[in-house]
């Protein structure tokens, strides 16, 4: 029985907790500090209520959305979640194949346990984007970007809110950092530029190679100047992920990005930070429709998707729900979660008196205290 056949997101989380060891489960479930930002992402949706319209023709429904000239059947993508082998032996191949089968775009994490070329092969013509944690080494950055382009990835997502890891108490309590055993290093360990910097091949000294990769990712000197460099290296659409301040959204646009992902890293970085749904309206107002805005954080239901779209998001990212599904039963369970989320969102759309995503706007919502 699928997670969503039992109707509750929390049930999926509990099932994942039952099959995973404390370290892997805590890595996915955990958040920064007291978890206020994580909870805030979810609770923010309760401050908006849907006001349905009646006597509307809802016979034909269309959830599709077009971003960067590509039409997706649904207004959501699978978020970049790394180190998937701690959840299931198939690693990133599970959600990648599920997404490709159902036509949902998949964003591959830079800390994938599987090389990007293998993920691309598994997805065939499936829509895929590549998330880049910008390395310190610019030659390594160029190598990652070239590999992504050669492997058929259609956009680059530069994550900028985790150049240093947040205070994640669950991981600290479990003394858990999966990268040190080589998990999440599938892209680094197969990169010729990265390997050329090592004294010996990664498989001969996994810990040393992993520490080198973590050093590259701990890019605390990353600034707008480095983002401009990335912009110069690729012709693919470029998105910045990790923005919650409208001034940063404007600066990103000035530096040539093609899209904004409003995100606080699922509450895993800065405890007490603004929830992404709270941040969304100001960023939408600042961008004025010039580039697409995608929202990440707290999406658990079809109603959440409609609320984010009504507040100006072109689409949203789905994260923890599919990660828990992967842990429970691999690709098949990820497919079930996607199918049920599609069905629920379409039904929510219709009952709201709308027949298309294009009909969803702020008039759909009422803000409450």
Helices and strands as residue ranges (DSSP letters): G 4-6, H 9-19, H 22-29, H 36-43, G 44-47, E 48-50, E 65-67, E 70-72, E 76-78, G 84-86, H 92-102, E 106-108, H 116-123, E 128-132, H 138-150, E 155-159, H 169-174, G 178-181, H 192-196, G 202-204, H 206-217, H 224-233, E 237-243, H 246-254, E 259-262, G 265-267, H 276-287, E 292-296, H 302-310, E 315-318, H 320-329, H 331-351, G 357-359, G 362-364, E 365-367
